[in-house]
Amino acid sequence: MDQTEMFEAERPRLVGIANRVLGDHAEAEDVVQQAWLRLHRTETEIESLPAWLTTVTTRLCLDRLRARTPVPMEDVEPQETVDDPADDVALADTVGLALHVVLDRLSPRERVAFVLHDSFGFEFPTIAAVLDTTPVAARKLASRARAKVAQPRPEDRLANWEVVDAFMAAAKSGDFDRLLRLLAPDAVVTADDAAVLVGTPRKIDGRDEVATFFNGSARAALPVFVGDRPGSAWFHQGAAKVVFDFTVDDGLVHAITFRAAPDLLSRVVRRDGGLPRE
């Protein structure tokens, strides 16, 4: 297997790491492409290509995070903290929908240490090499990040419109894992008779099935208000044809109803991806 084939075999894993660190699939793809360009230009002998690519990709992500926060107040070598209570728990997969919001207030080094260890199972010596620090310091960075993630502030909870828009963005970009994290286990999709007549399914049951249906779809949908609730709608030639009416509770999508009744469509109001203008 030549170097190009080896890189392509590693690409999905690298994109997964970058996507979790950065919280942006397009940016993750861009970072991995930069890693490929660096690999193409390097003349250094590489002992382990997967390890080299992981290090380069993660450091590129770290640069992106630092660029977002030019003066990271907490990005310093951590002081002594209590021992980690749950090193072996993959907390990043269970902390709930507000994870991405909480991650944004971690320092870049905390975020990288937390994601690499808790989401991908990297050992602390490996994380330390990426961050150019010691394994003890890397452990403390992850521990401090874990404490912040486990006890998010009340203001870190996503508003309903943020949940709806995050779901639609994940649907359009084909981010299946993010769709799953945004859906309640018993999530359901239903449709009124008018929507069924224009081709929507009558019912879809369960988180996996709903995520599969929306994965990579709804590219022509735009944010709207359904009454006073944030939703989305499929538009054709400037007119709403099918409304996606969301039921959101405690940061998760519990139900989506396709609606196409003419009286409802006539009341659909476009919004700019957030709260209505005053």
Buried (B, 14 or more C-beta within 10 A) or exposed (E): EEEEEBBEEBBEBBBBBBBBBBBBBEBBBBBBBBBBEBBEEEEEEEEEBBEBBBBBBBBBBBEBBBEEBEEBEBBEEBEEEEEBEEBEEEBBEEBBBBBBBBBEBBBBBBBBBBBBBBBBEBEBEBBBBBBEBEBEBBBBBBBBBBBBBBEBEEEBBBEBBBBBBBBBBBBBBEBBBBBBBBBBEEBBBBBBEBBBEEEBEEEBEBBBBBBBBBBBBBEEBBBBBBEEBBBBBBBEEEEBBBBBBBBBEEBBBBBBBBBBEEEBBEEBEEBEEEEEEE
